[in-house]
């Protein structure tokens, strides 16, 4: 009867394939703005991992081929003499053993594989970061997707370093909530992180912009209400 999609690019794609526009509704998943918020204290995570006084670049998510963690490692290699900067990786996946071995081979003492945490602890993990990294391979399909982790990062009031082109880039640039880096460009990624590590007011400002935009446009309660209204309309028809 009707098609519900969670990315505006999906709607555009389906229309291009001949699906009537009025048969498709876009509603993003959004995020829980109470669960992820700037008041969450991440200091215990920082202390546990020995990250006090460090500039923490967090990647939290899957460690698969699609996620292009190799670009992260190459960027870390360019910054391994920057004592202040640490790359912290929370997550698991089939690529993790290879990635850890590669980090050891490259002598990356600035990269920490921190294991996994249950979802309920992720607000504290995100709160421990200075900036959060979202990264994928440069594949056309990935330009159409909304990674939910970016919503969580924005709700937490953290700036995003985005290494994904397409619809998520539009979101980050529209909100002023982060910085875009060309996928696969480890030199640009390293330079961007180095610059941010020396500019706390800019990082904090982007985090505030991200939170404000997320609360206004992507609060999950609003999105659930929109979904309910759609279902009620369809049942009424």
C-alpha positions in Angstrom: 0.0 0.0 0.0 2.8 2.4 0.9 6.6 2.4 1.2 8.4 3.9 4.3 12.1 4.7 3.8 14.6 6.0 6.3 16.8 8.1 3.9 15.7 10.8 1.6 18.1 9.4 -1.1 16.1 6.1 -1.0 12.9 8.0 -1.9 14.7 9.8 -4.8 16.1 6.5 -6.1 12.7 4.8 -6.0 11.0 7.8 -7.8 13.7 7.5 -10.5 12.7 3.9 -11.0 9.1 4.9 -11.6 7.5 4.5 -8.2 4.9 7.3 -7.6 6.2 9.9 -5.2 3.0 9.9 -3.2 3.4 6.2 -2.5 6.7 6.8 -0.6 7.3 8.6 2.8 10.7 9.4 4.2 11.0 9.3 8.0 14.5 9.1 9.5 15.1 6.8 12.5 16.4 9.7 14.6 17.8 9.0 18.0 17.0 9.1 21.7 17.9 12.6 22.8 17.7 11.7 26.4 19.9 8.7 26.2 22.5 10.6 24.2 23.0 14.1 25.5 25.9 16.4 26.4 25.4 16.0 30.2 26.5 12.4 30.1 29.8 12.0 31.9 32.5 10.1 30.0 35.3 10.7 32.4 35.2 7.1 33.8 35.8 5.7 30.3 38.7 8.1 29.7 40.3 7.2 33.1 39.8 3.4 32.5 41.6 3.7 29.2 44.3 6.1 30.4 43.1 8.9 28.1 43.2 11.8 30.5 44.4 15.0 28.8 44.3 13.3 25.4 42.4 14.4 22.3 40.2 11.4 21.7 39.1 10.4 18.2 36.4 7.8 18.6 35.3 5.2 16.1 32.5 3.0 17.5 30.9 0.4 15.2 31.5 -2.6 13.0 35.0 -3.6 11.9 34.2 -5.0 8.5 35.5 -4.4 5.0 32.9 -1.8 4.3 34.1 0.4 7.2 37.5 1.3 5.7 39.4 1.3 9.0 42.6 1.0 7.0 42.3 4.7 6.1 42.0 5.4 9.8 45.1 3.5 10.5 47.0 5.3 7.8 45.9 8.6 9.2 47.0 7.5 12.6 50.4 6.6 11.2 50.8 10.2 10.0 50.0 11.4 13.5 51.9 8.9 15.6 54.4 11.6 16.8 51.5 13.7 18.1 51.5 12.7 21.8 48.2 14.4 22.5 46.1 12.5 19.9 44.6 9.0 20.5 42.4 7.0 18.1 40.1 4.7 20.1 38.2 2.0 18.4 35.2 0.3 20.0 33.6 -2.5 18.1 34.2 -5.9 16.5 33.9 -7.7 13.2 35.7 -10.1 10.9 38.4 -7.5 10.1 39.4 -6.9 13.7 42.3 -9.4 13.9 43.8 -8.2 10.7 43.4 -4.5 11.7 45.0 -5.1 15.1 47.9 -6.9 13.4 48.3 -4.1 10.9 48.3 -1.5 13.8 51.0 -3.5 15.5 53.0 -3.8 12.3 52.9 -0.1 11.8 53.8 0.6 15.4 50.7 2.6 16.1 50.9 3.3 19.8 48.3 6.0 19.3 45.6 3.5 18.3 43.6 1.6 21.0 41.3 -1.3 20.2 39.0 -1.0 23.2 36.7 -4.0 22.7 32.9 -3.9 22.8 30.4 -2.4 25.1 26.6 -3.0 25.5 24.3 -0.4 24.0 23.4 1.0 27.4 27.0 2.0 27.9 27.5 3.7 24.6 26.4 7.1 25.8 29.4 7.1 28.2 31.7 5.9 25.4 30.6 8.7 23.1 30.9 11.2 25.9 34.5 10.2 26.4 35.3 11.4 22.9 36.4 14.8 21.7 35.3 14.0 18.1 33.6 11.0 16.6 34.6 9.4 13.3 32.1 8.0 10.8 33.8 6.3 7.9 32.9 4.0 5.0 34.4 2.9 1.7 33.8 5.2 -1.2 31.0 3.1 -2.8 28.0 4.8 -4.5 25.5 2.9 -2.4 26.9 4.2 0.8 26.2 7.8 -0.3 22.5 7.1 0.1 22.6 5.8 3.7 22.1 7.5 7.0 24.4 5.8 9.6 22.5 5.9 12.9 25.8 6.4 14.8 26.0 9.9 13.4 22.6 10.7 14.9 23.9 9.5 18.3 27.1 11.5 18.0 25.1 14.6 17.2 22.6 14.1 20.1 25.6 13.7 22.4 26.9 17.1 21.4 30.0 15.8 19.8 31.5 16.9 16.5 31.6 14.4 13.7 34.6 13.8 11.4 32.7 12.4 8.5 34.5 10.3 5.9 31.3 9.4 3.9 30.1 11.4 0.9 26.4 11.8 0.0 23.3 12.4 2.1 25.2 12.2 5.4 27.6 14.8 4.2 24.6 17.1 3.5 23.3 16.5 7.0 26.6 17.3 8.7 27.3 20.4 6.5 23.7 21.7 7.0 23.9 21.3 10.7 27.4 22.8 11.1 28.0 19.7 13.3 31.3 18.4 11.9 33.9 18.3 9.1 33.8 16.3 5.9 36.8 14.4 4.6 37.1 12.8 1.2 36.7 9.0 1.6 40.1 7.2 1.4 42.1 10.3 1.9 44.2 9.5 4.9 46.4 12.7 4.5 43.3 15.0 4.6 41.9 13.0 7.5 45.2 13.3 9.5 45.4 17.0 8.8 41.8 17.6 9.8 42.2 15.8 13.1 45.5 17.6 13.8 43.8 21.0 13.2 40.8 20.1 15.4 43.0 18.9 18.2 44.4 22.4 18.4 41.1 24.3 18.2 38.8 23.3 21.2 36.4 26.3 20.7 35.7 25.1 17.1 35.2 21.5 18.2 32.8 22.5 21.0 30.9 24.8 18.7 30.4 22.1 16.2 29.2 19.8 18.9 26.6 22.4 20.1 25.4 22.9 16.5 25.0 19.2 16.0 23.0 18.8 19.2 20.7 21.8 18.4 20.0 20.5 14.9 19.4 16.9 16.0 16.9 18.0 18.7 15.0 20.2 16.2 15.0 17.7 13.3 15.8 14.2 14.4 14.3 13.6 17.9 13.2 9.9 17.8 10.0 10.7 19.6 9.0 13.1 16.8 9.9 10.4 14.2 7.8 7.8 16.0 4.8 10.2 16.1 5.2 10.8 12.4 5.3 7.1 11.8 2.2 6.6 13.9 0.4 9.3 12.0 1.3 7.7 8.7 0.0 4.3 9.9 -3.2 5.9 11.1 -3.7 7.6 7.8 -3.2 4.3 5.9 -5.6 2.5 8.1 -8.1 5.3 7.7 -7.8 5.0 3.9 
